[in-house]
Amino acid sequence: MSLRERLVKALIIVSRDGVFTHESLKSVSGLGDSMIDEFIGSLINDGVLVRVGDGYKSVMPPHKLIKYFVDRGVYVDLESVSRYLPWDEFEALIRLVFEEWGFRVVSRLRVPVAGSRVEFDVIAYRRPWVLLIEAKRWRRVSSSIRQIVDSTWRRLG
């Protein structure tokens, strides 16, 4: 993992609860003060972070923060960072991925089925496909599934 990738992952982890500090980013990333200062400074200049008292806060929700870095050519391990996202941000990340792939996306659609209502977390549509997605974060994923996901992501990235 590159130093930039470590910083991005650490930022997603420490910023999920709102305000974070230089020290928390340093602790999670394991990188030095000068690198942290440069990273934070560039994000403040880009309008991604704002200063809040002695700390910092992202102006973007986590899924948009991930997109910000991906758009700038930084590899973000979605499987790894998704572990740190709350469920609604995890679903937002799934929506964002499908939108980037050209799908029209609907969230939390409730449909009557056999006398009850079924809710789909994400529905992605692009002719001729309609994908019904039930978003789950598994604690354990088989290595073959992980390899398929990694391989697909690298081809698309």
FENGI-V212879 format. One record per pair of residues at least 4 apart in sequence whose ideal C-beta (glycine too) atoms are under 7 Angstrom apart, sorted by the first residue. I is the first residue (numbers start at 0). J is the second residue. D is the distance in Angstrom with one decimal. If there is no record, write none. Layout:
I|J|D ; I|J|D
This chain:
0|4|4.6 ; 0|5|5.5 ; 2|6|6.5 ; 2|30|6.4 ; 2|34|6.6 ; 3|7|6.4 ; 3|73|5.5 ; 4|8|6.3 ; 4|73|6.3 ; 4|74|5.8 ; 5|9|6.2 ; 5|28|5.1 ; 5|30|6.5 ; 6|10|6.2 ; 6|28|5.4 ; 6|30|6.6 ; 6|38|5.0 ; 7|11|6.6 ; 7|68|5.0 ; 7|73|5.6 ; 7|75|6.0 ; 8|12|6.5 ; 8|79|6.5 ; 8|80|5.8 ; 9|13|6.1 ; 9|24|5.6 ; 9|27|4.0 ; 9|28|3.6 ; 10|14|5.6 ; 10|24|6.4 ; 11|15|6.7 ; 11|61|5.8 ; 11|64|6.4 ; 11|65|6.9 ; 11|80|4.9 ; 11|83|6.0 ; 12|27|5.4 ; 12|83|4.9 ; 13|19|3.9 ; 13|23|4.6 ; 13|24|5.4 ; 13|27|5.5 ; 14|19|5.3 ; 14|57|4.6 ; 15|61|6.1 ; 15|83|5.8 ; 15|84|6.9 ; 17|56|6.0 ; 18|51|4.9 ; 18|54|4.2 ; 18|55|6.9 ; 18|56|5.0 ; 19|23|4.8 ; 19|24|6.2 ; 19|54|5.7 ; 19|55|6.0 ; 20|53|6.5 ; 20|54|4.7 ; 21|25|6.2 ; 21|35|5.8 ; 21|39|6.8 ; 22|26|6.1 ; 23|27|6.3 ; 24|28|5.9 ; 24|35|5.5 ; 25|30|6.5 ; 25|32|6.7 ; 25|35|5.0 ; 30|34|4.6 ; 30|35|6.0 ; 31|35|6.9 ; 32|36|6.0 ; 33|37|6.3 ; 34|38|6.3 ; 35|39|6.2 ; 36|40|6.0 ; 37|41|6.4 ; 38|42|6.6 ; 39|43|6.3 ; 39|48|6.4 ; 39|55|6.2 ; 40|44|6.3 ; 41|45|6.3 ; 42|47|4.2 ; 42|48|4.3 ; 43|48|5.1 ; 46|58|6.7 ; 47|57|6.4 ; 47|58|6.4 ; 47|59|6.4 ; 47|67|6.2 ; 48|55|4.8 ; 48|56|6.7 ; 48|57|5.8 ; 49|55|6.9 ; 49|56|5.6 ; 49|58|5.9 ; 50|55|6.0 ; 51|55|6.5 ; 51|56|4.7 ; 57|64|5.6 ; 59|63|3.9 ; 59|64|4.7 ; 59|67|6.4 ; 60|88|6.2 ; 60|91|6.7 ; 61|65|6.4 ; 61|84|5.5 ; 61|88|4.7 ; 62|66|6.7 ; 62|88|5.6 ; 62|91|4.2 ; 62|92|4.3 ; 62|95|5.1 ; 63|67|6.4 ; 64|68|7.0 ; 65|69|6.2 ; 65|75|5.3 ; 65|80|6.7 ; 65|92|6.5 ; 66|70|6.0 ; 66|95|6.0 ; 67|71|6.8 ; 68|73|4.1 ; 68|75|5.6 ; 69|73|6.6 ; 69|75|5.6 ; 74|156|6.5 ; 75|80|6.1 ; 76|80|6.3 ; 77|81|5.7 ; 77|92|7.0 ; 77|152|6.9 ; 78|145|6.9 ; 78|148|6.4 ; 80|84|6.9 ; 81|89|5.6 ; 81|92|6.5 ; 81|136|6.1 ; 82|136|6.7 ; 84|88|4.0 ; 84|89|4.6 ; 84|92|6.5 ; 86|90|6.5 ; 87|91|6.4 ; 88|92|6.3 ; 89|93|6.8 ; 89|134|5.9 ; 89|136|6.0 ; 90|94|6.5 ; 90|106|6.4 ; 90|120|5.4 ; 90|121|6.1 ; 90|134|5.0 ; 91|95|6.3 ; 92|96|6.5 ; 93|97|6.7 ; 93|121|5.2 ; 93|132|6.2 ; 93|134|5.4 ; 94|98|6.1 ; 94|104|4.8 ; 94|106|6.0 ; 94|121|5.6 ; 95|99|6.3 ; 96|100|6.6 ; 97|102|4.1 ; 97|104|5.1 ; 97|123|4.0 ; 98|102|6.3 ; 98|104|5.4 ; 101|125|5.7 ; 102|123|4.0 ; 102|124|6.1 ; 102|125|4.4 ; 103|124|4.8 ; 103|125|6.8 ; 104|121|6.3 ; 104|123|5.2 ; 105|122|4.6 ; 106|120|6.8 ; 106|121|5.7 ; 107|118|5.9 ; 107|120|6.6 ; 108|118|6.9 ; 108|119|5.2 ; 108|122|5.5 ; 109|116|4.8 ; 109|118|4.8 ; 110|116|6.9 ; 110|117|5.4 ; 111|116|5.7 ; 112|117|4.6 ; 119|131|5.0 ; 119|132|6.9 ; 119|133|6.9 ; 120|132|5.7 ; 120|133|5.5 ; 120|134|4.2 ; 121|132|4.0 ; 121|134|6.2 ; 122|129|6.8 ; 122|130|6.9 ; 122|131|5.8 ; 123|130|4.4 ; 123|132|6.6 ; 124|129|5.1 ; 140|144|5.1 ; 140|145|5.3 ; 142|146|6.2 ; 143|147|6.6 ; 144|148|6.4 ; 145|149|6.2 ; 146|150|6.1 ; 147|151|6.3 ; 148|152|6.2 ; 149|153|6.4 ; 150|154|6.6 ; 151|155|6.4 ; 152|156|5.8
